[in-house]
Amino acid sequence: MQARNEDLRSALRRAAAAMKADGPDFALAGSYALWVYGAPEPVHDVHFVVAESEVELAAKSLADAGFTIERPPEDWLFKACVGGEFVIDVLHRLNGVPVDATTLECAVPHDVLAISMRVLPPTYVITEKLCSLNEHHCDFASLLPSARAVREQVDWDSVRADTAHNDFAVAFLVLTDRLGITA
């Protein structure tokens, strides 16, 4: 697991440096964003967000930095690969909503692995993660440690309001309330 984390950290740094040098405005998102705020370190991949209008610039900047660009059937992201593994997901839509300048403006500057970059705030990331829950993907076990770790940094009233339309998110929030995480 430690070697995997080192590879992910290296890919995160390399991708951030490439996009800072000649790519679009971006922000760290997903589980690595929550890691910046104190959640457990993820072991699967790194997520960045870019404005939908900047996808090709992001892909070019990462390709120029030695990443192999993969275009999966999902039309809301592309993957940047290093060493034969997919490690960077670059998203330009979150739960069907295009990423734009407003999304990126809410990100907060942080030093991440010695590189200054903007990071989406915990409330935003938790909301997006909960909105993505559905009957095909409803893994509360992976969300609970992160929610617990960042609980004091999340505006739970905002999360409740912004996820009220999603029964799976509501169920997660009932569970976290009963566990004393969000109550």
N, C-alpha and C positions, 0 to 999 in steps of 0.2 A: 504493500500500500504506500509506503514512504517513497519508493521509486516512482510510482504513478503520480503522486503529489508533486514531486520535484519536476517531472515532465510537464505537468499541467502548469505549474508556476513559471517554468521556463517559456512555455508557449504563450502564456498570458503576457509576460514581460515583452517577449518578442513581438507579439501582435500589437500591443499598446504602443510600443516604440515605433513600429512601422506606421501605424495610423497617425501618431503624433507628428511624425516627420513629414509625411506627404499624403495623408489620407483625410477622410472627412472628420467632422466633429463626431465624437462617440462617447459612450458611457459604459462602464462595467455594469452588468446586470446579473440576474439569476442568483444562484447559490454562492458564487464567488463574491457578489456584491454583499450578500448577507454575511459572508465570512469576514469581510472588511469590518463589519460592525460587531463581530464577536461570535458568529455562528460557527458550527463545525465546518472544517474544510471539506469541500466536495471532492469526489474521486472520479467523476465521469467526464465532465467537460467544462469549458469556460464559455460564458455568454457575454457578448457585447451587443449594444444596440446602436444603430445608425439610422439617420433619416432615410425614408424610403427613396427619396430622390438621390441619395448618395451611395446606393448599393454598389454600383459599378466602380466608383472611386475606391471604396473600401476593398472590393475584391482585387483591384489592380494593385493597391498598396500592399496587400498581404501576399499576393502572388510575387510581386517584386522582392519581397522579403524572404522568399523561398517556401512559402506555403503552397500546397496543392489545393486548388479551389474545386470544390464539389458542389454541384447544384442538385439537391434532392428533389423529389416530386413536390414536396411542400413548397409553396410559393411565397413563404413569409420569412425565409432565411436562406443563407448559404453556409457551407461548412469549409473551414480552412484546416488542412491536414498537415501534420508534421510527423515524419518517421512512420508513415503508414497507418497512423491512427487519427481519427477525427477528434480534435481537441478544442477547436474554437467554433462556436456557433455565432454567426453574425445575423441578428434578427432585425428586420425592418418593419415588422408588424407584430404587435403584442395582442393576442386574443382577438385577432381580426382588425385591430385599429392600427393604422399606419403610424410609425414613429415619425415625429416631426421635431421642429426646433423647441416646441413647448415641452415635449418629453425630455429632451436633453437638457433644457434649462433647469429642470427640477433636480438634476444630479448635482452632487456635492463634491468639491475637490478633496481628494485624499492622496496620500502617498501610499501606493500599493506596491509592495516588493521593490521599493526605492524608485518608483516611477510615479510622478504626479499625474493623476487622471481623475476624471469625474466618475462618481459612483452613484447609481440610483439609490435613493433612500429606502430604509427598511419598510416603511409603510407602503410605498409604491411596489416594491418587489413582492412583499407578502400578498398584497391585493392581486397582483398579476398571477402569482402562483395559485391562489385560491380560485380565481376566475377561470383558470385553465383546467380545473378538476371537472371530470365528467364520468359517465358510466364506463368508459374505456380506460380511463386513467384517474384513479382515486386512491393515491398512496399517502395516507395520513402519516404513516410511520416515518417517511422521509422528511415530512414537513414539521413534525413535532419538535425535534431537537433544535431546529433553526428558530422556530417561533418562540420556544422557551428562552433561547440565548439572547434574542433581540427584543424581548417583550417590553422592556422599559422604553425602548426607542420607537415603538410603533403607536400610532394613533388608532387604537382599536375601534373607536366610534366611526372613524372614517372608513376603516376596512369593512366594518359591518354594513355601512350605508352603500359602499361601492360594490359589495358582493352579494347583497340581499337577493338578487335575481337568480343566484346559483345555489340550488339546494345542497350540493356537495360542500360548498364553502360554508353555508349556514351550519351544516352538520359538523364540520371541522371546528367552527367557532363554539358550538355547543359543547363539544368535547373539551376544547381548551379552557372554556369557562369552568366546566366541572372539574378539570384537573388543576384549577387555580392559576393557570398560565395567563389568561386574559381577563380574569374577573377582578 
